[in-house]
Amino acid sequence: MTLGIEPNITVNGVTLTTAQAMTVRVALGAYMMELAPADSLGSDSTGRSIREGYLRSGNEVMRLMR
């Protein structure tokens, strides 16, 4: 993403403002950082599986917002 240009995000037909889009981008980035530890959602197979899915989907969205 180019510095100063936020992605166009539409939620239920409503296009978010630049500030709202920035909030979504920053919130997703912060959540992805919270998911960094392997046991962030638990050390059992369910927690690890959910974490992997969230990381995969989150990374896809982050790539789209560049």
Beta strands, then each sheet from edge to edge (+ up, - down):
strand 1: 10-11
strand 2: 14-15
sheet 1: 1+ 2-
end
